[in-house]
Amino acid sequence: MGYKNGETASKNKRILPRVPEEVSGIQVNFCKNLKCTNFGSPASTEYPKRGRGNVSKDNYTLGNSKAKKSLRCKICRQETRLQSNLAIAEELERISSYLDKTDMTPSSCPNPDCINNPSSVNYDPRKALARFRKNGKDNYGTQRYKCSDCGKVFSVAAKSPIRFQRKSHKNRKIFKLLVNKTPLSRICEIEEISPLTLYSKIDFLRKQCLAFAADRERAFLEGKVKTRTYGISVDQQVYVVNWTQRLDKRNVFLYSASSADNRTGYVFGSTVNFDPDFLPDEIEAKARACGDQDVPFFFRQYPRFWLREDYIKEARKNRNKKQ
């Protein structure tokens, strides 16, 4: 996706394809009618050439021609709203990141003068792993290793999940109180802890839950689970959370999508439409720099996020509907 006659988004309009291009093997812009022969056949990203006899050969036309927001299937005449493949690929990466397995095995010796250190001219990564042996654990339960060349003893990233926790004995009860919807202020009162301690334990419990789920679900990716037919039910919930600033005390609504196995009741995933790794002001600045506000969301470089202009337009639509 480029720009006409230059690189500045404010002066030049993007050269947009007919429909969003495929991203990481994902292309969802096709007819969604299961009974249609066009189902699963994506629309072409190139516009048909102008002139008599030059028509689209992919059995699709662009519906809502003024805004170009949908595909119209020539076979079943059903319209499908265009979606951003980039947004879906990024969101898929976000919600499945907990499945990534971090290798805790040391890959090099921290001694800069050792041949097992990457800075050494004699460093060989193929032989380095074979030159370490386990050397007990430290006071926090972290595995220590000893280099067979220089004798340096070192530790890898901490494996003990309760490292640096002074009140780890409270974790189990706090977890029970959280899942039973006990107010946070009441948890602090019952367990005699500060709000800061509670928030840090919530972060810790979240990481532990993700690690628990990843340890079991990773078996599916590694082919260790006996295959069978799964019936998956998907549902959506709305969570009402507290206001974000004192000047605007309206509640915030978060939408969560959950999927569960009908046979066992195991919940495969429950994710909300909120990404804590990004700041709104930074996204606004980056989106304006690349001209995202001037194109439909499915052609944007930051398609997962709502911009302030999007909120304003949506609020105006809702006011007009009520009138």
N, C-alpha and C positions, 0 to 999 in steps of 0.2 A: 504494500500500500504506500504510494508515494505522493508527491506534490507536483503541481504544474509549474514549470519554469522557476524552480528554486526550492528552498528548504523551509521557508517561513510559512507557518500555518496561517497567520493572520492575514497575509496578502494573497495567498494562493489556495485554491480549493484542492482537496485530495482527489486523486484519481481512484474512484471507487469501482469495484467489480460489480457485476450484475447482482450477485448474492454473496454473502460472506464466504471467504475461502476456507478450505480445510485446515485444521490445526491439530497437530499430533494425531493424525488419523481419525479425527472427529469431524463429521459433516452431518448435521441434523436437518438441513434444509431440503426436505423432500416431502412427498405426499404422506400424510399420516393416516389415510384410510386403509385399514388392514385388508379390505376386500379389493382394493384397487391394484392393478398390475404395475402401477407407478410407485407403489409403496417401497421405500428403501432405495429408490433410484434418485440420487441427488440432482438438483438443477445445475445447469452449467453456469460458471462464473463469468462467462464472456457474453457480451451482447451480440445478437444476430446482426449480420451486416445489413446495411440499408440497401434498399432497392427492391424492385419487383421480383418475387420468388424467393427472396432471402428471408426466411422465417426461422423461428426457434425450432431446433430439432430435438429438444429434450422434453417435449410434452408439457412445458410450463410457460405461463405468462405471469408478468408481475401484476398483482392485484393492487387496488387502491393506488392508481397510477400517480396521484398527486404526491403522496408521501412514500410510495414504494415500500409498504410495510408487510406485504404478504405475497405468497406464491399461489397461483391458481392452477390447479391441475386440469389439463385439457381432456383427460379421460373421464374422471368422475366429477369434475367441476367444483371440487372442494377447495377451500382456501386454507392455507397454512401460514401462520405468522412467522416471519423471518426471525431467526435466533442467531446470537453470536457464538460461533464455535470457539473463539478465544476465551470467552467468559466461562463456557462449560469446561474447557480444558484446564483453566486455572483453578476453577472451583473443585474439580475432580482431584487435582493435585493437592489442594488444601485439605480436603476432608479425608484423604487417604494417607496423609503424611505420617500419621502415627504408626503405619505399617512398616516404615523404613527401619531397618535393623542396623544399629550402629555397632561396628566392630571395635571391641574394647581391647583387642590384642595390640601390643606395642609394635610399631613399625620401624622405630629407630631409637638409638641410644641418645640421651640428652647431652652426653659429653662431647663437646665440639672437636676434641682431639682424637676421638675414637673413630675407627674405620666403619663402625656401624651407625655413624651420624650422617645424615644426608648432605651436610656441608663438606664432608671428607671426599677427596678426589678418588679414593679407593672404595667408596660406598657402593654396595651391590644390593639392591632391594630384594633380589631373589634369595640371597643368602642371609640377609639381616634377620628375618623372622626365626631362622634356625639357630641364631646365636643368643637367644634369651632363654632363661629358665626361671620358673616361679621361685620366689624367695619369701614365702610367708605373706602375712597381711599386716597393715598398720593398725593403729588403735581404732580407726574408724571402719575397719573391715574391708579396706581397699586392697586389691591384689598388688603385691610388689614383684618386680622382676629384677634379675641380675644379668648384666651383660657379660658374656663369656670371654670377651676380648679385653676389656679394661676393668671389669669387676664393679662397674657403677651400678648401684641399687636405686631403683626409681619406681614410681607408682604411675599407673594409668588413671584415666578419669574415674572418679569415685563410682563404685558399683553399689555401695550401701545407700539405699533410698532415704534412710533416716539420718544421714550424716548432717551435723550441725543443728539437729533438732533437740532442744532441751526438754521438751514435754511430749515426747513421742507416745507416751502411754495414754495420752488423751485422744489420739487420732481415731481410734475405733469408735468411741462414744460420740465424738464430733461428727463422724461420718453417718452414724445412725440418726443423729439429730437433724442433719442436713437432708437426708433422704425422706425424713418424716415431716419435712416442711416447717421445722421450728424456726421462728424468726431469729435473725443473726444476733440481735441484742439479747435475746433470751439465752442463746448459746453461750455468749460471753459471760452472762450472769451465772449460768449453771456451772460452767467449767472454770470460772474465775480467771479468764484470760482477757487480754486487750483486743480491740478490733483488729489491730495490725497483726497480732498473732493469729487470729482467726482467718484473716485473708490469706496469710502465707500458708496456712494449713489447707485452705480450700484449693490453692494452686497445687500443693503437694498431692492432695487426694485426687485431683483431676489427672495429674500425670500418672499416678498409680493406676487409675481406672483405664486410661488409654493403654498403658503397658500391659495390663491384664487382658484387655480385648485384643491387642496386637499379637500377643503370644499365642492366642487361640486361633485368630482369624488368619494369621500368616500361614497356618497349615494348609489353608485352601489354596493359597498361591503356590505353595511348594508341592502340591499334589499329594499330601499326606492324609487327606480325608477321603473316605470312601464316597464316590460320587453317587448321587441319587437325585431324583427330581425334587426341586424346592418350590414350594408355594410361598411367595413373598407378598405380604400385605404392606401397603404404604399409606401413611396417614400424616396429616398436618395439624400442628397445634399452634396456638397463639399464646405467647408469654408476655405478660404485662410486667414491665420492670419500672424501677424508679426513674424520676426525671434526671436529666444530665447536668442541669445548671440551675442555680437559684432564680435567675431571671425568667426562666421558662420551665414551670413546674408541671408541664403536661407529661403524662406517662408515655413511656416508649414501648412500642409493640414490636416484638421479635417473632418471626415465623420459623418454626422448626419442622423439618421433614424427618420422619422416622420410618424404618423398614424392619419387619420382623418375620421370622420363619413361622408359618402357620402350624407346623407340626410340633416343634419344641418350644415355641414362644421366645426363642433367642432374638434379641434386638441387635441387628447387624449395624445399624447406625442411627444416630439422632443428632442432626446438625442444624444450627441456626444460621440465618442470613446475616451474619455479622463476622467480620474478620478483624480481630484485635491487633493485627500486625501493621495496620495502616492508619495514618492520621488524616482526618478529613481535609484539613488545610493543605497538606502536602499533595493529596490527590487532586484537589481543586487547581492548584498551581500547575501540576504536570498536565492535567487535562486541558487547561487553557493554553498551555504552551504548544500542544500538538493539535489544537483546534477541535477537540472532542465535542464541544458545545454546539458546533455547527453541523454535525452529522447525526443520523439516527444511531441509537445505542448499539445496534448490531454491527456497525462499522467502526466503532470506537476502539481506541487503544487501551482504554480503561473501562470496559463495558460492564464490569461487575458492580460498579459503584454509581450511586445516585449523586448527581451534582446539584448544587443549590438551585440552578435554573429548572432542573427536573422537578424538584419539590414545589417550586412556585407554580409551574404549569399544572401540576397535578392538583394543587390546592385550588387553583382557579376553576378547573374542571369540576371539582367536587362542589364548589360554591354555586356554580351555574346549574348543576343537577338539582340541588336543593331548592333553588329559586324556581 
